[in-house]
């Protein structure tokens, strides 16, 4: 049996769950490691040098785990250091950027772009907007990412209107993965389409990791078209078709997901196995995963 494809998902907190959910929706039989840097969150108020140091530490953990690819599921981290990380590690590192191109293709003439304060200051973000700057109004809510983090992990409610600017826009671009977790509420607030890069990011990292979203050959195909298979064969194949998610050092996120069954509401339970790991990840360099 071929070795599982392994993908690392790194974020400062719960924001990367949106990308993880998209990956799970598109894949079969992939092992995911989700690592959130809760100790240093939020990244939106950190310097670029601090962010790069934290991201490097996280990707070193993924390297020890032997991932085939990793995604910086954080717009701020992408803007601050994605090119540096691509040069530093042997596996593909996929970034997450505000989906301004989607808004352009949708014909938006006056769109709002919501980003963190640090992303708004990064040269990479300014280059992204350079061609069509007149179409976009940029706003950086200083505390929205933290409010969403507390909402997701602790259930703390917050008035969304306190964090968003007033105005009429024909589209809203979400430039922070935390914001995508309240995407429907933001769309309702502005009564306009909302654009995020999560689906595209998921497709990209799966492609670079060697998994284009199709199930492993010889695993699902024998169940289609009314073909019969004995029970033993089915039992052997089932674990291979399931995605696995290991939450590394993310107890609050794992407990929240487990208690509220967030996975079961988005995916049939038979398609995802998820668990928590709380070991010293820097001791994993000699560990072998099958």
PyMOL commands that set and color helices and strands:
alter all, ss='L'
color gray80, all
select helices_A, chain A and resi 17-26+38-40+43-45+48-65+75-88+100-105+117-121+123-129+133-135+144-154+160-162+177-180+183-190+198-208+221-223+231-241+251-260+262-266+269-271+281-286
alter helices_A, ss='H'
color red, helices_A
select strands_A, chain A and resi 5-11+30-36+69-72+92-94+111-115+136-139+171-175+194-195+243-248+272-277
alter strands_A, ss='S'
color yellow, strands_A
deselect
rebuild
show_as cartoon
